[in-house]
Each structure stands twice: as C-alpha cells, then as structure tokens.
C-alpha cells in the first residue's frame, strides 16, 4: 500500500487503521509505505506529477521484493499506469476501483471530499473511467486535509460537515451512491454509513479488496494495455534524498 506523499512512520499507522482486523486474512500481509519525497497534499497538476514519479519509485521493485500486489492508497491513483507498465503483479488504485464499484451499485454517484483543490482528481477519474455521465456531483466541506493526523481530533466538526454534504449530494444532486473523496477520510466512514440512506464507499478498502480478488482469481492487468519498458532504470531517483 503506497501513500503518495512522504509521511513519518508513526503517521502510517493512521493509514493502516483503515483496514479493520475482521477484513484481514491470515494468508495476506499488508505493508504500508510512504513515498521518499515528492508531493505534499496533491492540490494541483504540479503535485500530481511529483506523486506519479515517486509512487513509481516506491513500487518499481515490489515484484522483485516478493510482493504479490501493489495498491495505491490515494484516490489520485498516483503512478498507477507507470507501475502497471513496470510490474506484472496486480496494481490497483482506489479511484478507478471506487468509481467502477459505485457505478455498479446505483445509477448516479457523488464524491464527498475535504476541499475544492481536490476536485481535479475526480474530474480526471470520471474522464479516465468513461463515467462522466454517472457522476452526479462533487461536494466538499472546505476544510484543508491533514496527511499526517488525518481526521483525528477533528471529528466533532468534520463529521457533521461531511454528513451535511452527503445529504446535499443525495437530495439536491440525485446521487444514490456516495464515495469518500480520500483515503485520509477513512475515519469518518463508519460514522457516516450509519446515518445515510445510500451506500458510501471507503476507497482504500475497495482497492484493498480488489487486490485480494485479483490475487484469488489469478488476474492482473493486460500487457497489451500496459506494455513493459524495454530498459527499466529503477535507480534513477535514488539520488533524491528522502524527507523522513
């Protein structure tokens, strides 16, 4: 599981907590890692490019290291295409996975997210997946995200704002399925699920379970769609220092 921004080791625990113990299988071990450098909050195309490069750096040797699959832990799906080109093992992103699942569970879906600087992510996903006509809306609560503490300590304010945005997406925009706009929002999922009349997807879990499904079925991405590079240069970025 690759978090597309550099975070200290202790912050990775907050990301790993998104997988409930009941959903962990004894035959699958999960390792969460952050990128060594690059983006900080994915608020722009500039940051998106940095995240793509350093997610590729983080996962390029995963197959050689013995991993069975790679999962990007961000709705941005940073580095997804590049890692699929580099690796033969399954590579999954929460963005594509959640959009396709939402489209299969209802007629129209909305994304509920933290701030407007992330809207570009969902617009891009809608285009890339061909689901623009199924995306009812993107709603945000105007709160700057925190990639280290996530929503810890902000529950009293943020959860209610998210619930209000969810109801607006349902009642005003016509959404019958909702997607949390970031894996950094996973702490709100159980709280929201109990208060909403429609399904709401936790994107990190959706991608994680898709990884499991692909492994169980013996499937991976198409080499015709994602050709392998003739000359991998995985050590090209090693001269860039790590932040943590």
FENQUIMO-V314908 format. One record per backbone hydrogen bond with DSSP energy under -1.0 kcal/mol. CO is the residue of the C=O (numbers start at 1). NH is the residue of the N-H. If there is no record, write none. Layout:
# FENQUIMO-V314908
co	nh
CO	NH
CO	NH
This chain:
# FENQUIMO-V314908
co	nh
1	33
2	73
3	35
8	11
8	12
11	15
12	16
13	17
15	18
16	19
20	23
21	24
25	28
33	3
36	243
44	48
45	49
46	50
47	51
48	52
49	53
50	54
51	55
52	56
53	57
54	58
55	59
56	60
59	62
61	65
62	67
63	66
70	92
71	2
74	77
77	80
79	83
80	84
81	85
82	86
83	87
90	70
92	72
93	97
94	98
95	99
96	100
97	101
98	102
99	103
100	104
101	105
102	106
108	176
109	136
110	179
111	139
112	181
113	141
114	143
115	118
116	119
118	121
119	123
120	124
121	125
122	126
123	127
124	128
125	129
126	131
131	134
134	109
137	111
139	113
146	150
149	152
151	154
154	158
155	159
157	161
158	162
159	163
160	164
161	165
162	166
163	167
164	168
165	169
166	170
167	171
168	172
168	173
169	175
177	110
178	201
179	112
182	185
183	186
185	188
186	189
188	192
189	193
190	194
192	195
199	178
201	180
202	206
203	207
204	208
205	209
206	210
207	211
208	212
209	213
210	214
211	215
212	216
213	217
214	219
222	226
233	236
235	238
237	240
